[in-house]
Structure formats: C-alpha cells, structure tokens
Amino acid sequence: MSDSHSFNLLHLSDLHFGRVQHDILQSLEDFIEKLLDPPHLVILTGDLTQRARKEQFLEAKVFLEKMPCP
C-alpha cells in the first residue's frame, strides 16, 4: 500500500523590484491568494531587484511577507 502525499511548490523568478509594474504584481498576488492548493514552499530565483538598492529590497520584503508560506 502506498501513501500518497502532495507537496505544492511555487517558483517565481526575476521579479526585478525597482522595475515592477504594480498592476501585474497585484495580479500575481491575487493569483497566489486564490490557489486551490496553496504552496508549501515558495522558491525565488533570478534577480530579486533591478539595481540592488535598499528601497528595492524593502519593496521585495513587503511582497515576500504576503506569501502564504516560507
């Protein structure tokens, strides 16, 4: 007998805070919030910021704090 478990992963890449279009970011946030099976883990790859400026990292932090999991 096998025991099946699901593990949901959300992979986001190249968000480039500092050049984000806020309407697109809001659409992404809405999509994540409405997922029927929320992710257990979010993996972020690629460029998080455009120019590695403090305000860009702070903007990314606000976004990442909205994620439903680590």
N, CA, C and O atoms as a Maestro MAE file, in Angstrom:
{
 s_m_m2io_version
 :::
 2.0.0
}

f_m_ct {
 s_m_title
 :::
 protein
 m_atom[280] {
  # First column is atom index #
  i_m_mmod_type
  r_m_x_coord
  r_m_y_coord
  r_m_z_coord
  i_m_residue_number
  s_m_chain_name
  s_m_pdb_residue_name
  s_m_pdb_atom_name
  i_m_atomic_number
  :::
  1 25 0.844 -1.168 0.000 1 A "MET " " N  " 7
  2 3 0.000 0.000 0.000 1 A "MET " " CA " 6
  3 2 0.894 1.238 0.000 1 A "MET " " C  " 6
  4 15 1.804 1.357 0.820 1 A "MET " " O  " 8
  5 25 0.630 2.140 -0.913 2 A "SER " " N  " 7
  6 3 1.438 3.358 -0.959 2 A "SER " " CA " 6
  7 2 0.686 4.506 -0.301 2 A "SER " " C  " 6
  8 15 -0.541 4.588 -0.360 2 A "SER " " O  " 8
  9 25 1.428 5.359 0.304 3 A "ASP " " N  " 7
  10 3 0.884 6.528 0.973 3 A "ASP " " CA " 6
  11 2 1.207 7.733 0.092 3 A "ASP " " C  " 6
  12 15 2.375 8.090 -0.059 3 A "ASP " " O  " 8
  13 25 0.197 8.357 -0.483 4 A "SER " " N  " 7
  14 3 0.474 9.480 -1.385 4 A "SER " " CA " 6
  15 2 0.266 10.804 -0.652 4 A "SER " " C  " 6
  16 15 -0.749 11.032 0.006 4 A "SER " " O  " 8
  17 25 1.254 11.648 -0.795 5 A "HIS " " N  " 7
  18 3 1.212 12.989 -0.215 5 A "HIS " " CA " 6
  19 2 1.536 13.975 -1.323 5 A "HIS " " C  " 6
  20 15 2.371 13.704 -2.186 5 A "HIS " " O  " 8
  21 25 0.887 15.094 -1.292 6 A "SER " " N  " 7
  22 3 1.216 16.115 -2.285 6 A "SER " " CA " 6
  23 2 2.030 17.219 -1.623 6 A "SER " " C  " 6
  24 15 1.865 17.526 -0.442 6 A "SER " " O  " 8
  25 25 2.889 17.788 -2.403 7 A "PHE " " N  " 7
  26 3 3.716 18.898 -1.948 7 A "PHE " " CA " 6
  27 2 3.655 19.946 -3.036 7 A "PHE " " C  " 6
  28 15 4.088 19.705 -4.163 7 A "PHE " " O  " 8
  29 25 3.126 21.096 -2.710 8 A "ASN " " N  " 7
  30 3 2.959 22.152 -3.700 8 A "ASN " " CA " 6
  31 2 4.065 23.180 -3.567 8 A "ASN " " C  " 6
  32 15 4.351 23.689 -2.483 8 A "ASN " " O  " 8
  33 25 4.664 23.461 -4.684 9 A "LEU " " N  " 7
  34 3 5.791 24.372 -4.770 9 A "LEU " " CA " 6
  35 2 5.413 25.514 -5.703 9 A "LEU " " C  " 6
  36 15 4.840 25.292 -6.770 9 A "LEU " " O  " 8
  37 25 5.735 26.726 -5.300 10 A "LEU " " N  " 7
  38 3 5.539 27.892 -6.158 10 A "LEU " " CA " 6
  39 2 6.914 28.447 -6.499 10 A "LEU " " C  " 6
  40 15 7.684 28.810 -5.609 10 A "LEU " " O  " 8
  41 25 7.214 28.511 -7.776 11 A "HIS " " N  " 7
  42 3 8.506 29.023 -8.234 11 A "HIS " " CA " 6
  43 2 8.287 30.356 -8.937 11 A "HIS " " C  " 6
  44 15 7.574 30.435 -9.937 11 A "HIS " " O  " 8
  45 25 8.904 31.392 -8.405 12 A "LEU " " N  " 7
  46 3 8.870 32.726 -9.012 12 A "LEU " " CA " 6
  47 2 10.289 33.091 -9.404 12 A "LEU " " C  " 6
  48 15 11.243 32.701 -8.732 12 A "LEU " " O  " 8
  49 25 10.431 33.831 -10.481 13 A "SER " " N  " 7
  50 3 11.773 34.165 -10.948 13 A "SER " " CA " 6
  51 2 11.811 35.570 -11.531 13 A "SER " " C  " 6
  52 15 10.850 36.044 -12.137 13 A "SER " " O  " 8
  53 25 12.952 36.218 -11.327 14 A "ASP " " N  " 7
  54 3 13.245 37.514 -11.959 14 A "ASP " " CA " 6
  55 2 12.159 38.563 -11.716 14 A "ASP " " C  " 6
  56 15 11.603 39.122 -12.662 14 A "ASP " " O  " 8
  57 25 11.867 38.820 -10.455 15 A "LEU " " N  " 7
  58 3 10.838 39.810 -10.126 15 A "LEU " " CA " 6
  59 2 11.301 41.249 -10.350 15 A "LEU " " C  " 6
  60 15 10.479 42.124 -10.624 15 A "LEU " " O  " 8
  61 25 12.571 41.498 -10.240 16 A "HIS " " N  " 7
  62 3 13.164 42.813 -10.548 16 A "HIS " " CA " 6
  63 2 12.459 43.978 -9.840 16 A "HIS " " C  " 6
  64 15 12.007 44.922 -10.488 16 A "HIS " " O  " 8
  65 25 12.369 43.904 -8.523 17 A "PHE " " N  " 7
  66 3 11.792 45.044 -7.809 17 A "PHE " " CA " 6
  67 2 12.626 46.271 -8.118 17 A "PHE " " C  " 6
  68 15 13.856 46.226 -8.109 17 A "PHE " " O  " 8
  69 25 11.940 47.363 -8.391 18 A "GLY " " N  " 7
  70 3 12.575 48.579 -8.882 18 A "GLY " " CA " 6
  71 2 12.119 48.862 -10.306 18 A "GLY " " C  " 6
  72 15 12.210 49.992 -10.786 18 A "GLY " " O  " 8
  73 25 11.628 47.829 -10.973 19 A "ARG " " N  " 7
  74 3 11.032 47.969 -12.310 19 A "ARG " " CA " 6
  75 2 9.691 47.259 -12.384 19 A "ARG " " C  " 6
  76 15 9.170 47.012 -13.472 19 A "ARG " " O  " 8
  77 25 9.141 46.935 -11.237 20 A "VAL " " N  " 7
  78 3 7.893 46.178 -11.181 20 A "VAL " " CA " 6
  79 2 6.735 47.047 -11.647 20 A "VAL " " C  " 6
  80 15 6.628 48.220 -11.289 20 A "VAL " " O  " 8
  81 25 5.874 46.444 -12.450 21 A "GLN " " N  " 7
  82 3 4.608 47.086 -12.798 21 A "GLN " " CA " 6
  83 2 3.598 46.633 -11.753 21 A "GLN " " C  " 6
  84 15 3.267 45.451 -11.664 21 A "GLN " " O  " 8
  85 25 3.117 47.580 -10.969 22 A "HIS " " N  " 7
  86 3 2.327 47.229 -9.793 22 A "HIS " " CA " 6
  87 2 1.001 46.553 -10.130 22 A "HIS " " C  " 6
  88 15 0.500 45.769 -9.325 22 A "HIS " " O  " 8
  89 25 0.425 46.831 -11.284 23 A "ASP " " N  " 7
  90 3 -0.809 46.134 -11.659 23 A "ASP " " CA " 6
  91 2 -0.529 44.655 -11.939 23 A "ASP " " C  " 6
  92 15 -1.350 43.796 -11.619 23 A "ASP " " O  " 8
  93 25 0.620 44.361 -12.530 24 A "ILE " " N  " 7
  94 3 1.000 42.970 -12.779 24 A "ILE " " CA " 6
  95 2 1.327 42.271 -11.460 24 A "ILE " " C  " 6
  96 15 0.946 41.119 -11.253 24 A "ILE " " O  " 8
  97 25 2.029 42.965 -10.574 25 A "LEU " " N  " 7
  98 3 2.349 42.395 -9.267 25 A "LEU " " CA " 6
  99 2 1.070 42.092 -8.493 25 A "LEU " " C  " 6
  100 15 0.969 41.057 -7.835 25 A "LEU " " O  " 8
  101 25 0.103 42.988 -8.570 26 A "GLN " " N  " 7
  102 3 -1.175 42.756 -7.884 26 A "GLN " " CA " 6
  103 2 -1.878 41.532 -8.466 26 A "GLN " " C  " 6
  104 15 -2.468 40.745 -7.726 26 A "GLN " " O  " 8
  105 25 -1.817 41.371 -9.771 27 A "SER " " N  " 7
  106 3 -2.412 40.183 -10.400 27 A "SER " " CA " 6
  107 2 -1.741 38.905 -9.906 27 A "SER " " C  " 6
  108 15 -2.412 37.901 -9.671 27 A "SER " " O  " 8
  109 25 -0.429 38.941 -9.750 28 A "LEU " " N  " 7
  110 3 0.301 37.786 -9.232 28 A "LEU " " CA " 6
  111 2 -0.117 37.498 -7.796 28 A "LEU " " C  " 6
  112 15 -0.349 36.342 -7.440 28 A "LEU " " O  " 8
  113 25 -0.216 38.533 -6.970 29 A "GLU " " N  " 7
  114 3 -0.650 38.353 -5.583 29 A "GLU " " CA " 6
  115 2 -2.057 37.761 -5.532 29 A "GLU " " C  " 6
  116 15 -2.325 36.871 -4.725 29 A "GLU " " O  " 8
  117 25 -2.957 38.250 -6.388 30 A "ASP " " N  " 7
  118 3 -4.330 37.738 -6.430 30 A "ASP " " CA " 6
  119 2 -4.345 36.266 -6.836 30 A "ASP " " C  " 6
  120 15 -5.077 35.462 -6.260 30 A "ASP " " O  " 8
  121 25 -3.527 35.921 -7.835 31 A "PHE " " N  " 7
  122 3 -3.447 34.538 -8.307 31 A "PHE " " CA " 6
  123 2 -2.985 33.613 -7.178 31 A "PHE " " C  " 6
  124 15 -3.575 32.555 -6.957 31 A "PHE " " O  " 8
  125 25 -1.941 34.011 -6.474 32 A "ILE " " N  " 7
  126 3 -1.400 33.187 -5.395 32 A "ILE " " CA " 6
  127 2 -2.435 33.019 -4.287 32 A "ILE " " C  " 6
  128 15 -2.594 31.929 -3.738 32 A "ILE " " O  " 8
  129 25 -3.128 34.091 -3.966 33 A "GLU " " N  " 7
  130 3 -4.133 34.050 -2.901 33 A "GLU " " CA " 6
  131 2 -5.288 33.111 -3.246 33 A "GLU " " C  " 6
  132 15 -5.888 32.515 -2.351 33 A "GLU " " O  " 8
  133 25 -5.604 32.975 -4.533 34 A "LYS " " N  " 7
  134 3 -6.754 32.185 -4.963 34 A "LYS " " CA " 6
  135 2 -6.418 30.738 -5.317 34 A "LYS " " C  " 6
  136 15 -7.300 29.990 -5.739 34 A "LYS " " O  " 8
  137 25 -5.175 30.337 -5.154 35 A "LEU " " N  " 7
  138 3 -4.804 28.959 -5.466 35 A "LEU " " CA " 6
  139 2 -5.622 27.989 -4.618 35 A "LEU " " C  " 6
  140 15 -5.754 28.177 -3.408 35 A "LEU " " O  " 8
  141 25 -6.165 26.965 -5.243 36 A "LEU " " N  " 7
  142 3 -6.957 25.980 -4.509 36 A "LEU " " CA " 6
  143 2 -6.097 25.182 -3.547 36 A "LEU " " C  " 6
  144 15 -6.521 24.868 -2.435 36 A "LEU " " O  " 8
  145 25 -4.891 24.857 -3.975 37 A "ASP " " N  " 7
  146 3 -3.935 24.152 -3.134 37 A "ASP " " CA " 6
  147 2 -2.753 25.080 -2.890 37 A "ASP " " C  " 6
  148 15 -1.829 25.120 -3.703 37 A "ASP " " O  " 8
  149 25 -2.760 25.823 -1.792 38 A "PRO " " N  " 7
  150 3 -1.673 26.777 -1.538 38 A "PRO " " CA " 6
  151 2 -0.317 26.074 -1.491 38 A "PRO " " C  " 6
  152 15 -0.228 24.907 -1.108 38 A "PRO " " O  " 8
  153 25 0.721 26.783 -1.877 39 A "PRO " " N  " 7
  154 3 2.056 26.165 -1.864 39 A "PRO " " CA " 6
  155 2 2.542 25.921 -0.437 39 A "PRO " " C  " 6
  156 15 2.187 26.636 0.499 39 A "PRO " " O  " 8
  157 25 3.363 24.887 -0.310 40 A "HIS " " N  " 7
  158 3 4.031 24.601 0.955 40 A "HIS " " CA " 6
  159 2 5.345 25.376 1.042 40 A "HIS " " C  " 6
  160 15 5.869 25.639 2.125 40 A "HIS " " O  " 8
  161 25 5.852 25.727 -0.122 41 A "LEU " " N  " 7
  162 3 7.147 26.397 -0.197 41 A "LEU " " CA " 6
  163 2 7.169 27.298 -1.417 41 A "LEU " " C  " 6
  164 15 6.669 26.931 -2.480 41 A "LEU " " O  " 8
  165 25 7.751 28.482 -1.261 42 A "VAL " " N  " 7
  166 3 7.958 29.395 -2.389 42 A "VAL " " CA " 6
  167 2 9.457 29.470 -2.641 42 A "VAL " " C  " 6
  168 15 10.244 29.714 -1.727 42 A "VAL " " O  " 8
  169 25 9.833 29.257 -3.884 43 A "ILE " " N  " 7
  170 3 11.242 29.369 -4.276 43 A "ILE " " CA " 6
  171 2 11.361 30.563 -5.209 43 A "ILE " " C  " 6
  172 15 10.617 30.690 -6.181 43 A "ILE " " O  " 8
  173 25 12.292 31.417 -4.901 44 A "LEU " " N  " 7
  174 3 12.522 32.620 -5.691 44 A "LEU " " CA " 6
  175 2 13.905 32.536 -6.311 44 A "LEU " " C  " 6
  176 15 14.903 32.421 -5.599 44 A "LEU " " O  " 8
  177 25 13.967 32.592 -7.625 45 A "THR " " N  " 7
  178 3 15.254 32.548 -8.319 45 A "THR " " CA " 6
  179 2 15.372 33.768 -9.225 45 A "THR " " C  " 6
  180 15 14.414 34.520 -9.407 45 A "THR " " O  " 8
  181 25 16.528 33.945 -9.774 46 A "GLY " " N  " 7
  182 3 16.737 35.076 -10.677 46 A "GLY " " CA " 6
  183 2 16.970 36.356 -9.909 46 A "GLY " " C  " 6
  184 15 17.339 36.332 -8.735 46 A "GLY " " O  " 8
  185 25 16.757 37.452 -10.564 47 A "ASP " " N  " 7
  186 3 17.023 38.770 -9.973 47 A "ASP " " CA " 6
  187 2 15.846 39.226 -9.121 47 A "ASP " " C  " 6
  188 15 14.722 39.346 -9.608 47 A "ASP " " O  " 8
  189 25 16.118 39.477 -7.853 48 A "LEU " " N  " 7
  190 3 15.088 39.970 -6.955 48 A "LEU " " CA " 6
  191 2 14.893 41.481 -7.133 48 A "LEU " " C  " 6
  192 15 13.767 41.974 -7.078 48 A "LEU " " O  " 8
  193 25 15.988 42.208 -7.345 49 A "THR " " N  " 7
  194 3 15.915 43.660 -7.528 49 A "THR " " CA " 6
  195 2 16.549 44.052 -8.858 49 A "THR " " C  " 6
  196 15 17.270 43.272 -9.480 49 A "THR " " O  " 8
  197 25 16.262 45.265 -9.267 50 A "GLN " " N  " 7
  198 3 16.827 45.769 -10.520 50 A "GLN " " CA " 6
  199 2 18.250 46.279 -10.322 50 A "GLN " " C  " 6
  200 15 19.140 45.972 -11.114 50 A "GLN " " O  " 8
  201 25 18.461 47.057 -9.264 51 A "ARG " " N  " 7
  202 3 19.768 47.685 -9.047 51 A "ARG " " CA " 6
  203 2 20.315 47.491 -7.636 51 A "ARG " " C  " 6
  204 15 21.247 48.187 -7.233 51 A "ARG " " O  " 8
  205 25 19.750 46.561 -6.889 52 A "ALA " " N  " 7
  206 3 20.207 46.251 -5.523 52 A "ALA " " CA " 6
  207 2 20.191 47.462 -4.605 52 A "ALA " " C  " 6
  208 15 21.069 47.623 -3.758 52 A "ALA " " O  " 8
  209 25 19.193 48.307 -4.777 53 A "ARG " " N  " 7
  210 3 19.022 49.478 -3.921 53 A "ARG " " CA " 6
  211 2 18.187 49.092 -2.690 53 A "ARG " " C  " 6
  212 15 17.336 48.204 -2.745 53 A "ARG " " O  " 8
  213 25 18.458 49.784 -1.590 54 A "LYS " " N  " 7
  214 3 17.774 49.476 -0.333 54 A "LYS " " CA " 6
  215 2 16.259 49.504 -0.502 54 A "LYS " " C  " 6
  216 15 15.575 48.592 -0.037 54 A "LYS " " O  " 8
  217 25 15.720 50.529 -1.157 55 A "GLU " " N  " 7
  218 3 14.269 50.645 -1.311 55 A "GLU " " CA " 6
  219 2 13.689 49.496 -2.147 55 A "GLU " " C  " 6
  220 15 12.540 49.102 -1.952 55 A "GLU " " O  " 8
  221 25 14.487 48.966 -3.072 56 A "GLN " " N  " 7
  222 3 14.031 47.830 -3.876 56 A "GLN " " CA " 6
  223 2 13.947 46.568 -3.016 56 A "GLN " " C  " 6
  224 15 13.010 45.781 -3.154 56 A "GLN " " O  " 8
  225 25 14.915 46.380 -2.140 57 A "PHE " " N  " 7
  226 3 14.867 45.235 -1.227 57 A "PHE " " CA " 6
  227 2 13.702 45.377 -0.242 57 A "PHE " " C  " 6
  228 15 13.065 44.384 0.109 57 A "PHE " " O  " 8
  229 25 13.424 46.598 0.203 58 A "LEU " " N  " 7
  230 3 12.291 46.810 1.107 58 A "LEU " " CA " 6
  231 2 10.972 46.514 0.406 58 A "LEU " " C  " 6
  232 15 10.067 45.935 1.008 58 A "LEU " " O  " 8
  233 25 10.855 46.903 -0.855 59 A "GLU " " N  " 7
  234 3 9.655 46.598 -1.632 59 A "GLU " " CA " 6
  235 2 9.497 45.078 -1.816 59 A "GLU " " C  " 6
  236 15 8.392 44.544 -1.719 59 A "GLU " " O  " 8
  237 25 10.597 44.406 -2.078 60 A "ALA " " N  " 7
  238 3 10.568 42.946 -2.215 60 A "ALA " " CA " 6
  239 2 10.155 42.298 -0.889 60 A "ALA " " C  " 6
  240 15 9.395 41.330 -0.881 60 A "ALA " " O  " 8
  241 25 10.651 42.826 0.219 61 A "LYS " " N  " 7
  242 3 10.317 42.288 1.542 61 A "LYS " " CA " 6
  243 2 8.814 42.361 1.792 61 A "LYS " " C  " 6
  244 15 8.219 41.406 2.292 61 A "LYS " " O  " 8
  245 25 8.204 43.483 1.450 62 A "VAL " " N  " 7
  246 3 6.754 43.642 1.626 62 A "VAL " " CA " 6
  247 2 6.009 42.574 0.820 62 A "VAL " " C  " 6
  248 15 5.062 41.961 1.312 62 A "VAL " " O  " 8
  249 25 6.445 42.361 -0.415 63 A "PHE " " N  " 7
  250 3 5.824 41.341 -1.257 63 A "PHE " " CA " 6
  251 2 6.006 39.947 -0.657 63 A "PHE " " C  " 6
  252 15 5.048 39.179 -0.563 63 A "PHE " " O  " 8
  253 25 7.221 39.626 -0.257 64 A "LEU " " N  " 7
  254 3 7.515 38.285 0.248 64 A "LEU " " CA " 6
  255 2 6.782 37.990 1.561 64 A "LEU " " C  " 6
  256 15 6.444 36.838 1.834 64 A "LEU " " O  " 8
  257 25 6.542 38.999 2.355 65 A "GLU " " N  " 7
  258 3 5.796 38.807 3.610 65 A "GLU " " CA " 6
  259 2 4.342 38.413 3.347 65 A "GLU " " C  " 6
  260 15 3.672 37.895 4.241 65 A "GLU " " O  " 8
  261 25 3.855 38.651 2.143 66 A "LYS " " N  " 7
  262 3 2.480 38.275 1.786 66 A "LYS " " CA " 6
  263 2 2.370 36.820 1.341 66 A "LYS " " C  " 6
  264 15 1.266 36.301 1.175 66 A "LYS " " O  " 8
  265 25 3.498 36.170 1.150 67 A "MET " " N  " 7
  266 3 3.455 34.780 0.700 67 A "MET " " CA " 6
  267 2 2.858 33.894 1.791 67 A "MET " " C  " 6
  268 15 3.088 34.128 2.977 67 A "MET " " O  " 8
  269 25 2.096 32.882 1.393 68 A "PRO " " N  " 7
  270 3 1.381 32.060 2.375 68 A "PRO " " CA " 6
  271 2 2.256 31.014 3.077 68 A "PRO " " C  " 6
  272 15 1.749 30.215 3.865 68 A "PRO " " O  " 8
  273 25 3.540 31.016 2.803 69 A "CYS " " N  " 7
  274 3 4.431 30.018 3.374 69 A "CYS " " CA " 6
  275 2 5.877 30.531 3.273 69 A "CYS " " C  " 6
  276 15 6.122 31.584 2.684 69 A "CYS " " O  " 8
  277 25 6.828 29.789 3.845 70 A "PRO " " N  " 7
  278 3 8.233 30.241 3.757 70 A "PRO " " CA " 6
  279 2 8.788 30.161 2.349 70 A "PRO " " C  " 6
  280 15 9.948 30.505 2.122 70 A "PRO " " O  " 8
  :::
 }
 m_bond[279] {
  # First column is bond index #
  i_m_from
  i_m_to
  i_m_order
  :::
  1 1 2 1
  2 2 3 1
  3 3 4 2
  4 3 5 1
  5 5 6 1
  6 6 7 1
  7 7 8 2
  8 7 9 1
  9 9 10 1
  10 10 11 1
  11 11 12 2
  12 11 13 1
  13 13 14 1
  14 14 15 1
  15 15 16 2
  16 15 17 1
  17 17 18 1
  18 18 19 1
  19 19 20 2
  20 19 21 1
  21 21 22 1
  22 22 23 1
  23 23 24 2
  24 23 25 1
  25 25 26 1
  26 26 27 1
  27 27 28 2
  28 27 29 1
  29 29 30 1
  30 30 31 1
  31 31 32 2
  32 31 33 1
  33 33 34 1
  34 34 35 1
  35 35 36 2
  36 35 37 1
  37 37 38 1
  38 38 39 1
  39 39 40 2
  40 39 41 1
  41 41 42 1
  42 42 43 1
  43 43 44 2
  44 43 45 1
  45 45 46 1
  46 46 47 1
  47 47 48 2
  48 47 49 1
  49 49 50 1
  50 50 51 1
  51 51 52 2
  52 51 53 1
  53 53 54 1
  54 54 55 1
  55 55 56 2
  56 55 57 1
  57 57 58 1
  58 58 59 1
  59 59 60 2
  60 59 61 1
  61 61 62 1
  62 62 63 1
  63 63 64 2
  64 63 65 1
  65 65 66 1
  66 66 67 1
  67 67 68 2
  68 67 69 1
  69 69 70 1
  70 70 71 1
  71 71 72 2
  72 71 73 1
  73 73 74 1
  74 74 75 1
  75 75 76 2
  76 75 77 1
  77 77 78 1
  78 78 79 1
  79 79 80 2
  80 79 81 1
  81 81 82 1
  82 82 83 1
  83 83 84 2
  84 83 85 1
  85 85 86 1
  86 86 87 1
  87 87 88 2
  88 87 89 1
  89 89 90 1
  90 90 91 1
  91 91 92 2
  92 91 93 1
  93 93 94 1
  94 94 95 1
  95 95 96 2
  96 95 97 1
  97 97 98 1
  98 98 99 1
  99 99 100 2
  100 99 101 1
  101 101 102 1
  102 102 103 1
  103 103 104 2
  104 103 105 1
  105 105 106 1
  106 106 107 1
  107 107 108 2
  108 107 109 1
  109 109 110 1
  110 110 111 1
  111 111 112 2
  112 111 113 1
  113 113 114 1
  114 114 115 1
  115 115 116 2
  116 115 117 1
  117 117 118 1
  118 118 119 1
  119 119 120 2
  120 119 121 1
  121 121 122 1
  122 122 123 1
  123 123 124 2
  124 123 125 1
  125 125 126 1
  126 126 127 1
  127 127 128 2
  128 127 129 1
  129 129 130 1
  130 130 131 1
  131 131 132 2
  132 131 133 1
  133 133 134 1
  134 134 135 1
  135 135 136 2
  136 135 137 1
  137 137 138 1
  138 138 139 1
  139 139 140 2
  140 139 141 1
  141 141 142 1
  142 142 143 1
  143 143 144 2
  144 143 145 1
  145 145 146 1
  146 146 147 1
  147 147 148 2
  148 147 149 1
  149 149 150 1
  150 150 151 1
  151 151 152 2
  152 151 153 1
  153 153 154 1
  154 154 155 1
  155 155 156 2
  156 155 157 1
  157 157 158 1
  158 158 159 1
  159 159 160 2
  160 159 161 1
  161 161 162 1
  162 162 163 1
  163 163 164 2
  164 163 165 1
  165 165 166 1
  166 166 167 1
  167 167 168 2
  168 167 169 1
  169 169 170 1
  170 170 171 1
  171 171 172 2
  172 171 173 1
  173 173 174 1
  174 174 175 1
  175 175 176 2
  176 175 177 1
  177 177 178 1
  178 178 179 1
  179 179 180 2
  180 179 181 1
  181 181 182 1
  182 182 183 1
  183 183 184 2
  184 183 185 1
  185 185 186 1
  186 186 187 1
  187 187 188 2
  188 187 189 1
  189 189 190 1
  190 190 191 1
  191 191 192 2
  192 191 193 1
  193 193 194 1
  194 194 195 1
  195 195 196 2
  196 195 197 1
  197 197 198 1
  198 198 199 1
  199 199 200 2
  200 199 201 1
  201 201 202 1
  202 202 203 1
  203 203 204 2
  204 203 205 1
  205 205 206 1
  206 206 207 1
  207 207 208 2
  208 207 209 1
  209 209 210 1
  210 210 211 1
  211 211 212 2
  212 211 213 1
  213 213 214 1
  214 214 215 1
  215 215 216 2
  216 215 217 1
  217 217 218 1
  218 218 219 1
  219 219 220 2
  220 219 221 1
  221 221 222 1
  222 222 223 1
  223 223 224 2
  224 223 225 1
  225 225 226 1
  226 226 227 1
  227 227 228 2
  228 227 229 1
  229 229 230 1
  230 230 231 1
  231 231 232 2
  232 231 233 1
  233 233 234 1
  234 234 235 1
  235 235 236 2
  236 235 237 1
  237 237 238 1
  238 238 239 1
  239 239 240 2
  240 239 241 1
  241 241 242 1
  242 242 243 1
  243 243 244 2
  244 243 245 1
  245 245 246 1
  246 246 247 1
  247 247 248 2
  248 247 249 1
  249 249 250 1
  250 250 251 1
  251 251 252 2
  252 251 253 1
  253 253 254 1
  254 254 255 1
  255 255 256 2
  256 255 257 1
  257 257 258 1
  258 258 259 1
  259 259 260 2
  260 259 261 1
  261 261 262 1
  262 262 263 1
  263 263 264 2
  264 263 265 1
  265 265 266 1
  266 266 267 1
  267 267 268 2
  268 267 269 1
  269 269 270 1
  270 270 271 1
  271 271 272 2
  272 271 273 1
  273 273 274 1
  274 274 275 1
  275 275 276 2
  276 275 277 1
  277 277 278 1
  278 278 279 1
  279 279 280 2
  :::
 }
}
